[in-house]
Amino acid sequence: MSNIKVNVNRLREARESMGFSQTQLAHLIGLKSSVRISQWEKGESIPSLKNAIAISIVCKRLVDDIFVNIRKELLPEIENRQLEIPQKHLPP
């Protein structure tokens, strides 16, 4: 995977739409501090799948909606790889 930059606004937007501070969101998903929340909002790092799903549950949004840039970057990469697979090996 290439150097993906998290969509800064969507994570912060999702958190703020629920009325949570970074500290509150961190607590709700089981983190001891808000440092990681801040890093994710700034696009400095990407949450683990478990944390991304936890954020999704707390913020009542799909993971794809919160981390939309990751999806946008991965989609063409995967589509290109699918073109490399012989058609008989792809599901219909």
C-alpha positions as CSV (number, residue, x, y, z in Angstrom):
1,M,0.0,0.0,0.0
2,S,1.3,3.4,-0.8
3,N,1.6,6.4,1.5
4,I,-2.1,7.0,2.3
5,K,-3.1,10.3,3.9
6,V,-6.3,9.9,6.0
7,N,-9.0,12.4,5.2
8,V,-8.5,14.7,8.1
9,N,-11.9,16.4,8.0
10,R,-14.1,13.3,7.9
11,L,-12.8,11.8,11.2
12,R,-12.9,15.1,13.0
13,E,-16.3,15.8,11.4
14,A,-17.7,12.4,12.5
15,R,-16.4,12.9,16.1
16,E,-17.7,16.4,16.4
17,S,-21.1,15.5,14.9
18,M,-21.6,13.1,17.8
19,G,-20.5,15.9,20.3
20,F,-17.4,14.0,21.5
21,S,-14.0,15.5,22.4
22,Q,-10.9,13.6,21.3
23,T,-10.5,12.4,24.9
24,Q,-14.1,11.1,25.0
25,L,-13.8,9.3,21.7
26,A,-10.5,7.7,22.8
27,H,-12.2,6.5,26.0
28,L,-15.1,5.1,24.1
29,I,-12.9,3.0,21.8
30,G,-10.7,1.8,24.6
31,L,-7.6,4.1,24.3
32,K,-5.9,5.5,27.4
33,S,-5.2,8.9,25.8
34,S,-6.3,11.0,22.9
35,V,-2.9,11.1,21.2
36,R,-3.8,8.5,18.5
37,I,-7.1,10.3,17.8
38,S,-5.2,13.5,17.2
39,Q,-2.7,11.6,14.9
40,W,-5.5,10.0,12.9
41,E,-7.3,13.3,12.5
42,K,-4.1,15.0,11.3
43,G,-3.5,12.1,8.9
44,E,-0.2,11.2,10.6
45,S,-1.2,7.6,11.0
46,I,-4.1,5.2,10.2
47,P,-6.0,3.3,12.9
48,S,-6.0,-0.4,13.1
49,L,-9.0,-2.2,11.7
50,K,-10.4,-2.8,15.2
51,N,-10.1,0.9,16.1
52,A,-11.6,2.0,12.8
53,I,-14.6,-0.3,13.3
54,A,-14.9,1.0,16.9
55,I,-14.9,4.6,15.6
56,S,-17.5,3.6,13.1
57,I,-19.8,2.2,15.8
58,V,-19.4,5.2,18.1
59,C,-19.8,7.8,15.3
60,K,-22.6,5.8,13.6
61,R,-20.9,6.0,10.2
62,L,-19.4,3.5,7.9
63,V,-15.7,3.1,8.0
64,D,-15.6,4.0,4.3
65,D,-17.3,7.3,5.0
66,I,-14.9,8.3,7.7
67,F,-11.7,7.2,6.0
68,V,-12.8,7.9,2.4
69,N,-9.4,8.8,1.1
70,I,-8.1,5.3,2.0
71,R,-10.9,3.8,-0.1
72,K,-10.3,6.2,-3.0
73,E,-6.7,5.3,-3.1
74,L,-7.2,1.5,-2.7
75,L,-9.9,1.1,-5.2
76,P,-7.9,1.8,-8.4
77,E,-5.0,-0.2,-7.1
78,I,-7.2,-3.2,-6.5
79,E,-9.0,-2.7,-9.9
80,N,-5.6,-2.7,-11.6
81,R,-4.5,-5.9,-9.9
82,Q,-7.8,-7.5,-10.9
83,L,-6.9,-6.8,-14.5
84,E,-3.7,-8.8,-14.0
85,I,-5.7,-12.0,-13.0
86,P,-6.9,-14.2,-15.8
87,Q,-10.6,-13.7,-16.2
88,K,-11.4,-17.4,-15.5
89,H,-10.1,-17.0,-12.0
90,L,-12.3,-14.0,-11.1
91,P,-15.7,-14.5,-9.6
92,P,-18.6,-13.4,-11.8
